Amino acid sequence: MDFSILKVWKIYVEYVENTFLYVIKVPESDIMERLLNMMEPVVVIHKLGASFFEMALTLTVYNRSLETAGGQVEQAQTASSRFFLLHSVISTMAAMLSIVPLGRVADRRGPKVFLVVSQLGSVLGMCFLLLFLFCDLPVEFLFLGTAVYGLCGGSPAYWAGVVALAALSSRRRSRTLKLNVVDMCVGVAGVLGGLLSGYVYRVGHQGAVLLGAAITLSTLSLLLSVFFLPTPRGDGEEKEELLREPTGEGRPDAAAGGLLMTAMVVFILGMVGAEDVLTLYVLKPPLSWDSVWAGYGSAATNAMYVSSFLGVLVLSRVLGDTALSLLGIMSNCTGMAIMAFTIRNTNRENTFALLLVLGRTFGRLQLVLAVTELVSTVFFASVYPLTLHSCSGVWFLLSCAISYLSVIPIL
């Protein structure tokens, strides 16, 4: 279905009007109950907790590596890169083992299983980092937390649950808008989490306060999911519509879908691993970012969710889907290439990045994306240590070149 800006605007206006009328007519207690039953608060709180944890994990591992290496930056960068490489491998492989059993349970109990189990694994994984901070354990101990998180479904299960619940809790007309709003909420929460995490890190013992805030937020998100978030199964007509195979003119073009999926995989292959290495690159000279600047960088990255959503609304009037996708690829790749020549503190802005992101479907698509992200991480984490003695920014250009190849299937 062609969602032009006018159609999206009409749906949004109708959504706002209905919400306003609902607020006027219903008691305050019912409004609070309705808010607790929404998907968006859970996503926002979880993303805040995840942003805090990612900052705490990155700085903790790098500082421990720097301490072990006796202050040698290159050795610390290599050790940290190796750690996050193994971290990604363990998490993805464990998630691949667990996603199929979780999917069978979700078929019987509803997609809320994906959300609850993955968030439980997230909280347990954070507790391993807390033990690491206070018990002076070897850094390899953190891999146990990674394995627990992966065996609980990890990121693939979490996003499968989010998208499934968001789709089932919305009407057919507003389903696309609902998913876009959820993505935008992720971006807003990521920006807020990035801006706050650097300052909170400075408060407590080696990031213990930041980690405590992450665990608290993630636990709150888990409790909201368990006790307040409904398990929509859809009525008979709506459920049939979701599962019915399209026919005639409504049948999707398999070749076009395959090309778009190929473009997405290639783009992720070139970008995800490079962005993972970027979190380490900015901690060393010539940038030497502290926790606050690292938080700013995280906020800028998450701002792409918001800017891309607004970019689609504004530019869809004059540009088609293909042009928007190409613009998103070019802006992100250009921003990555610029980073190769950055010698002072300046945040990279990818105004229309993530325009390529298609609607995330359920477990199988998430596994494809998880494997692609793993391959990308393995590749760039292996290349990055080799460039530290010469030109440590050359992998930015390599990321740019690989991601630019995604324009071929789109064209």
C-alpha positions in Angstrom: 0.0 0.0 0.0 1.3 3.4 -0.9 1.5 5.6 2.2 2.0 9.1 0.9 2.6 12.0 3.3 -1.0 13.1 3.0 -2.4 9.7 4.0 0.1 9.4 6.9 -0.9 12.9 8.1 -4.6 12.1 7.9 -4.1 8.9 10.0 -2.0 10.9 12.5 -4.6 13.6 12.8 -7.3 11.0 13.3 -5.2 9.3 15.9 -4.6 12.5 17.8 -8.3 13.4 17.7 -9.4 10.0 19.0 -6.9 10.2 21.8 -8.1 13.7 22.8 -11.7 12.7 22.8 -10.8 9.6 24.9 -8.9 11.7 27.4 -12.0 14.0 27.8 -14.5 11.2 28.3 -12.7 8.6 30.5 -11.8 8.9 34.2 -8.2 9.7 35.1 -7.6 6.2 36.5 -8.6 4.7 33.2 -6.3 7.0 31.3 -3.4 5.8 33.5 -4.3 2.2 32.9 -4.4 2.9 29.2 -1.0 4.5 29.3 0.5 1.5 31.2 -1.0 -0.8 28.5 0.7 1.0 25.7 3.8 -0.4 24.0 5.7 2.9 23.9 6.5 3.3 27.6 8.0 -0.1 27.7 10.2 0.5 24.7 11.3 3.9 26.0 12.2 2.7 29.5 14.0 -0.4 28.1 16.0 1.7 25.7 17.1 4.1 28.5 18.3 1.1 30.5 20.1 -0.4 27.5 21.8 2.9 26.7 23.1 3.2 30.3 24.3 -0.4 30.3 26.1 -0.1 26.9 27.9 2.9 28.1 28.9 1.2 31.4 30.0 -2.0 29.6 32.1 -0.1 27.0 33.9 2.1 29.5 34.4 -0.7 32.1 35.9 -3.1 29.6 38.1 -0.4 28.0 39.4 0.9 31.4 40.2 -2.6 32.5 42.0 -3.3 29.3 43.9 0.0 29.6 44.9 -1.0 33.2 46.0 -4.5 32.2 48.0 -3.1 29.3 49.9 -0.7 31.6 48.5 2.4 29.9 49.4 1.3 26.3 46.5 2.6 24.2 47.0 0.3 21.2 47.1 -2.8 23.3 44.0 -1.7 25.2 42.2 -1.0 21.9 43.2 -4.5 20.6 42.1 -6.2 23.8 38.8 -4.3 23.9 38.1 -5.0 20.3 38.7 -8.8 20.9 36.4 -8.7 23.9 33.5 -7.2 22.0 34.0 -9.5 19.1 33.6 -12.5 21.3 30.7 -10.7 23.1 28.9 -10.5 19.8 29.6 -14.0 18.7 28.4 -15.5 22.0 25.3 -13.4 22.1 24.3 -14.1 18.5 25.0 -17.9 18.6 23.1 -18.3 21.9 20.2 -16.3 20.4 20.1 -18.6 17.4 19.8 -21.6 19.7 17.0 -20.1 21.7 14.8 -18.2 19.2 13.2 -21.4 17.7 12.0 -22.8 21.1 10.9 -19.4 22.2 8.9 -19.1 18.9 7.1 -22.3 19.6 6.2 -21.1 23.1 5.1 -17.8 21.6 2.8 -19.6 19.2 0.9 -21.0 22.2 1.2 -18.2 24.7 1.4 -15.1 22.4 4.3 -12.9 21.3 4.6 -11.3 24.7 6.8 -14.3 25.5 9.5 -12.9 23.3 9.4 -9.6 25.1 9.3 -10.9 28.7 12.0 -13.6 28.3 14.4 -11.3 26.5 14.1 -8.5 29.0 14.6 -11.0 31.9 17.8 -12.1 30.2 18.8 -8.5 29.8 18.4 -7.8 33.5 20.4 -11.0 34.4 23.2 -10.1 32.0 23.5 -6.7 33.7 23.8 -8.3 37.1 27.0 -10.1 35.9 28.6 -6.7 35.1 27.6 -5.6 38.6 29.3 -8.6 40.2 32.4 -7.9 38.0 32.7 -4.3 39.3 32.5 -5.2 43.0 34.3 -8.6 43.1 37.3 -7.8 40.9 36.7 -10.7 38.6 38.5 -11.4 35.3 36.9 -9.8 32.2 36.1 -13.2 30.8 33.5 -13.5 33.5 31.3 -11.1 31.6 30.9 -13.7 28.8 28.6 -15.6 31.2 26.3 -12.7 31.3 26.4 -12.5 27.5 25.5 -16.1 27.2 22.6 -15.8 29.6 21.3 -12.8 27.6 21.6 -14.7 24.3 19.9 -17.9 25.6 17.0 -15.7 26.7 16.5 -14.6 23.1 18.7 -11.5 23.1 18.0 -8.6 20.7 16.3 -10.8 18.0 13.6 -12.0 20.4 13.1 -8.6 21.9 12.5 -6.9 18.6 10.3 -9.8 17.4 8.1 -9.3 20.5 8.0 -5.5 20.1 7.0 -5.5 16.5 4.5 -8.4 17.0 2.7 -6.7 19.9 2.7 -3.3 18.2 1.2 -4.8 15.1 -1.5 -6.8 17.0 -2.4 -3.9 19.2 -3.1 -1.5 16.3 -5.7 -1.3 13.6 -4.9 -2.1 10.0 -5.0 1.5 8.9 -2.6 2.8 11.5 -0.3 -0.2 11.7 2.5 1.3 9.7 2.3 4.6 11.7 2.3 2.6 14.9 5.6 0.9 14.0 7.1 4.2 12.9 6.1 5.8 16.2 7.7 2.9 18.2 10.9 3.4 16.2 10.8 7.1 16.9 10.4 6.4 20.6 13.5 4.2 20.5 15.4 7.1 19.0 14.1 9.7 21.5 15.0 7.4 24.4 18.4 6.6 22.9 19.2 10.4 22.6 18.1 11.0 26.2 20.0 8.0 27.4 23.2 9.1 25.6 23.0 12.6 26.9 22.5 11.4 30.5 24.8 8.3 30.7 28.1 10.2 30.5 27.2 12.4 33.4 25.7 9.6 35.5 28.9 7.5 34.9 30.9 10.2 36.7 28.8 10.0 39.8 29.6 6.6 41.3 32.4 4.0 41.7 33.6 3.0 38.3 30.2 3.4 36.7 28.3 1.5 39.5 25.7 4.2 39.8 25.2 4.1 36.0 24.9 0.4 36.0 22.5 0.5 39.0 20.3 2.9 37.0 20.4 0.6 34.0 19.3 -2.4 36.1 16.5 -0.4 37.8 15.1 0.8 34.4 15.3 -2.6 32.8 13.6 -4.2 35.8 10.8 -1.6 35.6 10.4 -2.3 31.9 10.2 -6.0 32.6 7.6 -5.5 35.3 5.5 -3.3 33.0 5.6 -6.0 30.4 4.6 -8.8 32.8 1.9 -7.1 34.7 0.5 -4.3 32.6 1.2 -5.0 28.9 -1.8 -6.9 27.4 -1.3 -10.0 25.2 -3.4 -9.0 22.1 -4.3 -12.0 20.0 -6.6 -10.1 17.6 -10.1 -11.0 16.7 -10.8 -13.7 14.1 -11.1 -11.2 11.2 -8.0 -9.3 12.1 -6.0 -12.4 12.7 -7.0 -13.9 9.4 -6.0 -10.7 7.7 -2.6 -10.8 9.2 -2.0 -14.4 8.2 -3.8 -14.5 4.8 -1.5 -14.9 1.8 -2.0 -11.9 -0.6 -3.4 -12.7 -4.0 -3.9 -10.9 -7.3 -2.7 -7.3 -7.3 -2.1 -7.3 -3.6 0.5 -10.1 -3.9 4.0 -8.7 -3.2 6.7 -8.9 -5.8 9.0 -11.6 -4.6 11.9 -10.4 -6.7 11.6 -6.9 -5.5 11.3 -8.0 -1.9 14.4 -10.2 -2.3 16.4 -7.2 -3.8 15.3 -4.9 -0.9 16.3 -7.6 1.6 19.7 -8.0 -0.1 20.2 -4.2 0.0 19.4 -4.2 3.7 21.8 -7.1 4.5 24.7 -5.4 2.5 24.1 -2.1 4.2 24.1 -3.7 7.7 27.2 -5.7 6.7 29.1 -2.5 6.1 27.7 -0.4 8.9 27.0 -2.3 12.1 30.5 -3.7 12.6 32.1 -0.3 11.9 29.8 1.5 14.3 30.7 -1.1 17.0 34.4 -0.3 16.5 33.6 3.4 16.4 32.7 3.3 20.2 36.3 2.2 20.9 38.0 4.5 18.3 36.7 7.7 19.9 38.2 6.8 23.2 41.8 6.9 22.0 43.8 9.8 20.6 43.4 12.0 18.6 39.8 12.3 19.9 40.2 10.9 23.4 36.5 11.2 24.4 35.6 11.0 28.0 32.3 9.5 29.3 30.3 12.7 28.5 31.6 13.0 24.9 30.9 9.3 24.4 27.4 9.9 25.6 27.0 12.7 23.2 28.1 10.4 20.4 25.6 7.8 21.4 22.9 10.4 21.5 23.8 11.6 18.0 23.6 8.1 16.7 20.2 7.5 18.2 19.0 10.8 16.9 19.0 9.1 13.4 15.8 7.3 14.3 14.0 10.6 14.9 15.6 12.5 12.0 14.9 9.7 9.5 11.3 9.5 10.6 10.8 13.2 10.1 12.8 13.1 6.8 10.4 10.5 5.4 7.4 12.6 6.3 8.8 15.7 4.8 10.5 14.4 1.7 8.0 11.7 0.7 6.0 14.4 -1.0 8.7 15.0 -3.6 10.8 11.8 -3.5 9.8 8.2 -4.1 10.8 5.2 -2.0 13.8 4.5 -4.1 15.2 8.0 -3.9 14.6 8.1 -0.1 16.5 4.8 0.4 19.4 6.0 -1.8 19.5 9.3 0.2 19.6 7.4 3.4 22.5 5.2 2.2 24.5 8.1 0.8 24.1 10.3 3.9 25.2 7.5 6.3 28.1 6.3 4.2 29.3 9.9 3.7 29.2 10.5 7.4 31.2 7.4 8.0 33.8 8.4 5.4 34.2 11.8 7.0 35.1 10.2 10.3 38.2 8.7 8.6 39.7 12.2 8.5 38.4 13.5 11.8 41.2 14.7 14.2 39.1 16.8 16.6 35.9 16.4 18.5 32.9 16.7 16.2 29.8 14.6 16.1 28.9 12.8 12.9 25.4 13.6 11.7 23.4 11.2 9.5 20.3 13.1 8.9 18.4 10.5 6.9 20.2 7.4 8.0 18.0 4.3 8.6 15.6 5.3 5.8 16.5 1.9 4.4 15.1 0.0 7.4 12.2 -2.0 6.4 9.5 -3.1 8.8 11.0 -5.6 11.1 9.1 -8.8 10.9 9.3 -11.6 13.4 11.9 -14.2 14.5 13.2 -15.4 11.2 14.0 -12.0 9.8 15.6 -11.0 13.1 17.9 -14.1 12.9 19.0 -13.0 9.4 19.8 -9.5 10.6 21.5 -10.9 13.7 23.8 -13.2 11.6 24.6 -10.3 9.3 25.5 -8.0 12.2 27.6 -10.8 13.6 29.5 -11.2 10.4 30.0 -7.5 10.1 31.3 -7.3 13.7 33.7 -10.2 13.3 35.1 -8.6 10.1 35.6 -5.1 11.4 36.8 -6.2 14.9 39.4 -8.3 13.1 40.5 -5.5 10.7 40.6 -2.7 13.3 43.6 -3.9 15.3 45.6 -4.3 12.1 45.2 -0.6 11.3 46.2 0.8 14.7 49.9 1.1 13.8 49.3 2.9 10.5 46.0 4.6 9.6 43.4 3.6 12.2 40.7 5.4 10.2 40.9 3.4 7.1 38.2 1.0 8.2 35.8 3.9 8.0 36.4 4.1 4.3 36.1 0.3 4.0 32.7 0.5 5.8 31.6 3.2 3.4 32.6 1.2 0.3 30.8 -1.9 1.4 27.6 -0.1 2.4 27.6 1.8 -0.9 27.2 -1.5 -2.6 23.7 -1.7 -1.2 22.6 0.8 -3.8 23.0 -1.8 -6.5 20.0 -4.0 -5.7 17.9 -0.9 -5.0 18.6 0.5 -8.4 
